Amino acid sequence: MNLNTPAFSSLTHDGLKLAFFDEGDPGGAPVLLIHGFASSANVNWVHPGWLKTLGDEGYRVIAIDNRGHGASDKPRDAEAYRPWHMASDAIALLDHLGIPEANLMGYSMGARISVFAALAHPDRVRSLVLGGLGIGMTDGVGDWDPIADALLAPSLDDVSHDRGRMFRAFADQTKSDRDALAACIKGSRDLVARSDMAKIEAPTLIGVGTKDDIAGSAQELAALMPHAQALDIPGRDHMLAVGDRVFKKAVLEFYAKVAG
């Protein structure tokens, strides 16, 4: 685990202050990292070593704290968290930094946001890495209402739902704003039509842990896309796959071919 937190800056978009960092080689191919639900740029990308891994390879490494997370503003309205709104935040960050095209890498909810960004702005997305979300992107990942309930419960001891307990414990660990996260989980679950996945021309790597019971099949999602490949991350569940060395090695090999 790497705990060297980079310096954060902020931009204002859609009336919200959004925190981000911009590290690595300023002249390197830009990689925009979009974290998952209840996480943050630090928790998802710095602590598991992604900033160092990508920075050491000469990439420009940018990461945003999604609205409702980290140091960004935290609206309480579920409608504010629709995936296309959060995708517009990511594109606004590229605009803010003067970056015409970037490689987008998202984990879980961040993967969904990345796909919405690629569909709305295909000219801005050079490649996609989708971690922690396979065919669940189009078919759903089960009932998430108990997770909202778990986030709003008085304490973890009041939560009996297994997945709810997992996310509540994670939210407590990351010292997240649980009211904002409850709004986010209610508003951010829009699915992507299979026909829309087929429209994404960007080269794509989809990585899912073999013990992930949330994401759904990486192979099934890749089969819908014209230029996608699937990666099994051995022995990892939804929470542990993100920093896995097999995943990192595959991403570096993928970027060596497509990142520019």
ChimeraX attribute file (.defattr): number of C-alpha atoms within 10 A of each C-alpha:
attribute: neighborCount
match mode: 1-to-1
recipient: residues
	/A:1	10
	/A:2	14
	/A:3	11
	/A:4	12
	/A:5	13
	/A:6	14
	/A:7	9
	/A:8	16
	/A:9	13
	/A:10	17
	/A:11	16
	/A:12	15
	/A:13	14
	/A:14	12
	/A:15	8
	/A:16	16
	/A:17	17
	/A:18	27
	/A:19	23
	/A:20	25
	/A:21	20
	/A:22	19
	/A:23	19
	/A:24	21
	/A:25	16
	/A:26	12
	/A:27	9
	/A:28	15
	/A:29	18
	/A:30	27
	/A:31	27
	/A:32	26
	/A:33	29
	/A:34	31
	/A:35	29
	/A:36	24
	/A:37	21
	/A:38	28
	/A:39	27
	/A:40	26
	/A:41	27
	/A:42	25
	/A:43	19
	/A:44	25
	/A:45	24
	/A:46	21
	/A:47	17
	/A:48	19
	/A:49	22
	/A:50	21
	/A:51	26
	/A:52	19
	/A:53	17
	/A:54	21
	/A:55	17
	/A:56	12
	/A:57	13
	/A:58	16
	/A:59	23
	/A:60	21
	/A:61	25
	/A:62	23
	/A:63	28
	/A:64	27
	/A:65	28
	/A:66	30
	/A:67	24
	/A:68	28
	/A:69	28
	/A:70	23
	/A:71	20
	/A:72	20
	/A:73	18
	/A:74	23
	/A:75	18
	/A:76	17
	/A:77	14
	/A:78	16
	/A:79	14
	/A:80	19
	/A:81	26
	/A:82	17
	/A:83	24
	/A:84	20
	/A:85	17
	/A:86	23
	/A:87	25
	/A:88	19
	/A:89	24
	/A:90	25
	/A:91	23
	/A:92	18
	/A:93	23
	/A:94	18
	/A:95	13
	/A:96	13
	/A:97	12
	/A:98	9
	/A:99	13
	/A:100	13
	/A:101	20
	/A:102	23
	/A:103	24
	/A:104	29
	/A:105	25
	/A:106	26
	/A:107	28
	/A:108	25
	/A:109	24
	/A:110	26
	/A:111	26
	/A:112	31
	/A:113	30
	/A:114	33
	/A:115	27
	/A:116	23
	/A:117	23
	/A:118	24
	/A:119	20
	/A:120	15
	/A:121	14
	/A:122	17
	/A:123	12
	/A:124	19
	/A:125	25
	/A:126	21
	/A:127	28
	/A:128	29
	/A:129	26
	/A:130	28
	/A:131	29
	/A:132	33
	/A:133	29
	/A:134	27
	/A:135	21
	/A:136	21
	/A:137	27
	/A:138	19
	/A:139	14
	/A:140	18
	/A:141	17
	/A:142	10
	/A:143	8
	/A:144	15
	/A:145	12
	/A:146	16
	/A:147	23
	/A:148	20
	/A:149	15
	/A:150	27
	/A:151	28
	/A:152	18
	/A:153	14
	/A:154	10
	/A:155	13
	/A:156	17
	/A:157	9
	/A:158	11
	/A:159	21
	/A:160	11
	/A:161	12
	/A:162	12
	/A:163	17
	/A:164	20
	/A:165	20
	/A:166	15
	/A:167	20
	/A:168	26
	/A:169	17
	/A:170	17
	/A:171	18
	/A:172	15
	/A:173	11
	/A:174	16
	/A:175	13
	/A:176	20
	/A:177	17
	/A:178	22
	/A:179	16
	/A:180	22
	/A:181	28
	/A:182	22
	/A:183	21
	/A:184	27
	/A:185	20
	/A:186	18
	/A:187	16
	/A:188	21
	/A:189	17
	/A:190	16
	/A:191	15
	/A:192	18
	/A:193	11
	/A:194	15
	/A:195	11
	/A:196	14
	/A:197	21
	/A:198	16
	/A:199	14
	/A:200	21
	/A:201	18
	/A:202	20
	/A:203	21
	/A:204	24
	/A:205	22
	/A:206	27
	/A:207	30
	/A:208	31
	/A:209	28
	/A:210	19
	/A:211	17
	/A:212	20
	/A:213	15
	/A:214	20
	/A:215	24
	/A:216	22
	/A:217	24
	/A:218	27
	/A:219	18
	/A:220	13
	/A:221	23
	/A:222	22
	/A:223	15
	/A:224	17
	/A:225	20
	/A:226	15
	/A:227	15
	/A:228	22
	/A:229	18
	/A:230	19
	/A:231	20
	/A:232	18
	/A:233	24
	/A:234	15
	/A:235	12
	/A:236	17
	/A:237	18
	/A:238	19
	/A:239	16
	/A:240	15
	/A:241	25
	/A:242	28
	/A:243	18
	/A:244	17
	/A:245	13
	/A:246	15
	/A:247	21
	/A:248	19
	/A:249	12
	/A:250	15
	/A:251	18
	/A:252	15
	/A:253	12
	/A:254	18
	/A:255	21
	/A:256	11
	/A:257	9
	/A:258	15
	/A:259	20
	/A:260	13
